[in-house]
Amino acid sequence: MSTESVKHLFLLTVTDLAEVIKTKDSTLSERLKNHPEDFPPAMEIPGCRGFRFHPQDVADWLVELSAKALGLRSALTDNPTISSRTRKKCAVTSETAD
């Protein structure tokens, strides 16, 4: 088997993905169990613990997340009616005790 074909067989573990996105693997594992739709397609390999991810799926997922973030930012800047949430103003009164 050539080195080129081995590159295509490399899979990422949950720990690898956690390192890529700079989070704890325990946090990622929990989130993956509860919200698998938020992550790239995961596969389970018989005889191996945990999920595995294809590097191209991870790369595509990160590009998609970036595009969503950029789209949201451009929507906020292009539409003046959409603005960030403002704090309620509170009236401060000074009361003296009688």
N, C-alpha and C positions, 0 to 999 in steps of 0.2 A: 504494500500500500504506500502510495507516495505521500510526501509531506503536505502537498496541496490538498489531497482528499481528506487528510486527518483534520485540517483546519475546519472543514465543514462539519465534522463530527463533534466538535467541542461544544459542550452544553454548560450553561451557568447554573450554579446552585443558588438557593435562597441567600446563602451567605455572600456569594459573589454579587448577586443583584443588590443586596443591602449595601455592599461596599460601593457599588457604582452610584447609587442614589443617596449615599451618606446617611444611612439610618441603621438602627440596630436590627440584627437578623430576627430577634424575637418579636420586635414590633412589626416587621415585614411579614413574618409567618402568621401572626395573629390577624393582621389586616387582610392577608391573602385568603385565609380561611373564611373570614366574614364577608369580604367584598372581592371575590375573584374577578368580577367584571371590570374592576379598576386597573387590572394588571395585564401584561402581555400573556398570551396563551402559555399555560404551564402543562407539563406532562409528568406523569409518574412512571419511573422505570422500575420494572419488576426486580425485586431484590435490593433496591436502593431506598434509603430513607429520604423523604422530602421531595419537593418538586424540582424539576429542571426546566430551564428556559433556553430557547435557541437564541444565540446572539443577535441574529437579524431581527427576530421578533422584538427583542429588547430595544434595539436601535430604532425600529419603526415606532414603537410605543413612545420612546422619548421624543422623537420628532413630532408625533401627534400631540403630546402634552405641550411641547413648545408652541406649536401652531395654535392650540386652544388658548394658551396664555397670551400670545401675541394678538390673537383675534379679539380677546376680551379687552386688552389694553387699547387696541385701535377703536373698538366700539365705544369705549368710554371717552376717548379723545375726539372721535368724529361726531358724537352725539351730545350736544350740550345739555340736553334734558336729563341725561344720565349723569349723576354725580355721586361722589362718595358720600357715605352716610355722615351726617353732621350730628354733633351732640346737642341735646336739648339744653337750652339756657335756663339756669335756675336763678330765681330771684333770691338774693341773699338779704335777709333783714336782720337787724340787730334788735333783739328784744332784751329789755332789762327786767330783772326780777323785782317785783314790788315788795 
